[in-house]
Amino acid sequence: MKFLTAVGLAAVMLWVPVDGVAQERNPLTGVTSVDPRVIVTWDDRITLQTESQYVRELEDALELGVLRAGLSVDSSAPNFLTCRSVLISREGNTVAYSWRIAFEEIVTVQGSAGTQFADTWSTMGVGTVGVNNLDGASMGERCAEAFELEWRRANN
């Protein structure tokens, strides 16, 4: 009987919003255009590829991924889609990386009349890759796919 009571209580708790979280809007709902941006932190010990080549590949892949998802790329959009990538050389033959994709939009600051840009959605990941297989296109695709997945959840 205690087990059934515990299961019943757990089921009810799943449907009760905590601190209004369940009632907040999804920031990606209704988004039709974004201004994609790339920020890269590069380790100078990576020598088989240049930072500028990596950044260019990442920018192209991110923009292409946004377009393939069905959104438009607009430098005057009221939001940013920022893909951040940090690369660190490990022992000369591998590169450790982290990535973070964030949707940034203007929000009102509570208690003041001011506004500012803030991350309203983000996700991230880490990994390693052989230095010979390092390319910005893979990172750009990774960021674009993570955003597209969440964007489709919010808009379907």
N, C-alpha and C positions, 0 to 999 in steps of 0.2 A: 504494500500500500504506500509506503514511503517513497518507493521508486516511482510509482505513478504520479504522486503528488509533485515530486521533483521534476519529472518530465513535463507535467502540465504547467508548472511555474516557469520552467525554462522556455516553453513554447510561447507563453504569454509575454515574457520579457523580450522575446525577439521582435514582437510587434509594437512595443511601447518605445517611442522615441526618447532618447537620453539627451537632455539639454538641447532639444530642438534640432539635433544633428540630422535626423531623418527628414526634416522639413526644409533644409537649406537647398538652394538651387545648385544645379550642376553648372559650373562656369563654362562648360563646353557646349551646352545646349544652345542651339541657334547660331553658333559661330559659322560664318560663311567665308571669311577671309582672315588671313594672318600675315604678319610681317616677320618672316623667319630671320633669325640671327644666330651666329655661331661665335662661341668664345672657346679658345683653345689655350691650354697651358702646356707648353712643349718642353721636353727635357733635351737640352743641347747635346747630350750624349747619343741621341738618335741621329745616325749619320747616313743611313741608306735611303732616306727620303728627306726632302726639305719641308720645313713647317708650312711655307706658303703653298706648296703642292698639296699637302694634307688638308689644309684649310679650304682650298679651292674645291677639292673633291668632296669634302664634307658639306660645304655650302650647296654645291650642285645636287648632291644626293638628297639633302633635306628638302630643298625646294621642289625637286622632282617628286619626292614622296608626298608632299603636301598637295601638289597638283593632281597626282594619281588618285588621292583620296577623294577628290572632288571639290576641294576648297580652292579659293583664288589666293594668289600671292599679291599683297598690296602693301606698299611701303607707307601708305597713309592710313592703314587699318588702326583702330583704336586699341590694338593689343600687339604683343610680341610672342613669338614662339622661339624660345632660346634653347639651343642645344650646346651644352658645355661639355668639353672633353679635356681630361687631364691624362697626360701620358708620361710615364716614368720608365727609363731604361733599366732593365734588370740583367746584370752580368753580361751585357753586350749582345746577347742572342735572343732575349725576349723583352717585350714591353708590357708592363702592367698599365691598365687603363681604367678609368671610371668615366661614366657618362651620366648626364642628367638633362632631361628635357622638361621645360617648364612653360606653362601658359601664363603670361603676365598681362594684367589689365589694370585700368585705373579703378581704384577703390576710394571710398570716402573714409577719412580717418575719423573714428569715433571721438566725440568730444571737441571737434574743431570743424571749421568750415573748409578745411583743406582736403586735397586729394593727392594720391601718389600711386605709382605703379607698384603692384604686389603680385607675387606668385599665387594664383588661385587654384592651380593644379600642377602637379609634377610627379615624375617617377625617375628612377635611376637604376644603374647597374654597374658591375665591375667585372673585370676579366683579365686574361693575359693572351698575348698573341706573339707568334714568332716574328722577329724583326723583319724577315723577308716577306711576311704576309700582312704587314701593316699598311692600311690604306684608309683614307678619309671617307671613301664611298661607303664602306661597311658601317662606319660609325654613323654617318648621315642616315643610312637606311634604318639602322637600329633605332635612332631617335624618331624618325618619321613613322615607323611601324608602331612604336609604343604610343605615340600621339594619336595616330589613326585609330587604333584599337579602342582607346578611351573615347575619342570623338564619336565613333560609330555607336558605342554603347549609349552615349548621351543623346544621340539624334535619331535612333531607330526604335 
